[in-house]
Amino acid sequence: MDTAQIADFTPEAGTVTMFSTEWCGYCKRLKLMLDKTGIGYTIVDIERTPGTEDLVKSINGGNAVVPTVIYPDGTTATNPSLNDVKLALA
């Protein structure tokens, strides 16, 4: 399977794309915080979406670390805090 590209998942202004898994506690926490603050997001499950695990590994030095977030400008963050997300979207 081909590796997905960041451009395939770059979100609209004011929102983020979050690579996640169903079992990730850190992902659940970030999702809850985004919900509480009204920040829009799209969840991409790396265990169910072909090529995305390889993309996350390419971002994180070979490790499939989630949550990995893509911002509208194409930059990424691994396990960002809510404050990190707010600053990146400002």
C-alpha positions as CSV (number, residue, x, y, z in Angstrom):
1,M,0.0,0.0,0.0
2,D,1.3,3.5,-0.9
3,T,2.0,5.9,2.0
4,A,-0.6,8.6,2.3
5,Q,0.6,12.2,1.9
6,I,0.2,15.1,4.3
7,A,-1.6,17.0,1.5
8,D,-4.2,14.3,1.4
9,F,-5.3,15.2,5.0
10,T,-4.6,18.9,5.3
11,P,-7.6,20.4,7.0
12,E,-9.6,23.5,6.4
13,A,-8.6,26.7,8.3
14,G,-9.6,26.6,12.0
15,T,-9.7,22.8,12.1
16,V,-7.2,19.9,12.5
17,T,-6.8,16.4,11.3
18,M,-6.0,13.9,14.0
19,F,-4.5,10.5,13.3
20,S,-5.7,8.2,16.0
21,T,-6.7,4.6,17.0
22,E,-9.8,3.4,18.8
23,W,-7.8,2.4,21.9
24,C,-5.6,5.5,22.3
25,G,-6.3,7.2,25.6
26,Y,-4.3,10.3,24.6
27,C,-6.4,10.6,21.5
28,K,-9.6,10.3,23.5
29,R,-8.4,13.0,25.8
30,L,-7.4,15.4,23.0
31,K,-10.8,14.8,21.2
32,L,-12.6,15.6,24.4
33,M,-10.7,18.8,24.8
34,L,-11.3,19.8,21.2
35,D,-15.0,19.1,21.7
36,K,-15.2,21.3,24.8
37,T,-13.5,24.2,23.1
38,G,-15.4,23.9,19.8
39,I,-12.3,23.3,17.6
40,G,-13.3,21.3,14.6
41,Y,-11.4,18.1,13.7
42,T,-11.4,15.1,11.5
43,I,-10.4,11.7,13.0
44,V,-8.4,9.3,10.8
45,D,-7.9,5.8,12.3
46,I,-4.5,4.6,11.2
47,E,-5.5,1.0,11.8
48,R,-8.4,1.3,9.3
49,T,-7.3,3.9,6.7
50,P,-4.8,2.4,4.2
51,G,-1.4,4.2,4.0
52,T,-1.9,6.4,7.1
53,E,0.1,4.3,9.5
54,D,3.1,4.7,7.2
55,L,2.4,8.5,7.0
56,V,2.4,8.8,10.8
57,K,5.6,6.7,11.0
58,S,7.2,9.0,8.4
59,I,6.3,12.1,10.6
60,N,7.5,10.5,13.8
61,G,10.8,8.9,13.0
62,G,9.5,5.5,12.2
63,N,7.1,5.3,15.1
64,A,3.3,5.0,14.8
65,V,2.6,7.6,17.5
66,V,-0.9,8.9,18.0
67,P,-2.4,11.4,18.3
68,T,-0.5,13.0,15.4
69,V,-2.2,16.2,14.3
70,I,-2.0,18.0,10.9
71,Y,-2.7,21.8,10.9
72,P,-4.1,23.8,8.0
73,D,-0.7,25.0,7.1
74,G,0.6,21.4,6.7
75,T,2.7,21.4,9.8
76,T,2.3,18.5,12.3
77,A,2.4,17.8,16.0
78,T,2.6,14.7,18.0
79,N,0.5,14.4,21.1
80,P,-0.1,18.2,21.3
81,S,-1.7,19.9,24.2
82,L,-4.9,21.9,23.7
83,N,-2.8,25.0,24.1
84,D,-0.5,23.9,21.4
85,V,-3.4,23.4,19.1
86,K,-4.9,26.8,19.9
87,L,-1.6,28.5,19.2
88,A,-1.1,26.7,15.9
89,L,-4.6,27.7,14.8
90,A,-4.3,31.3,15.9
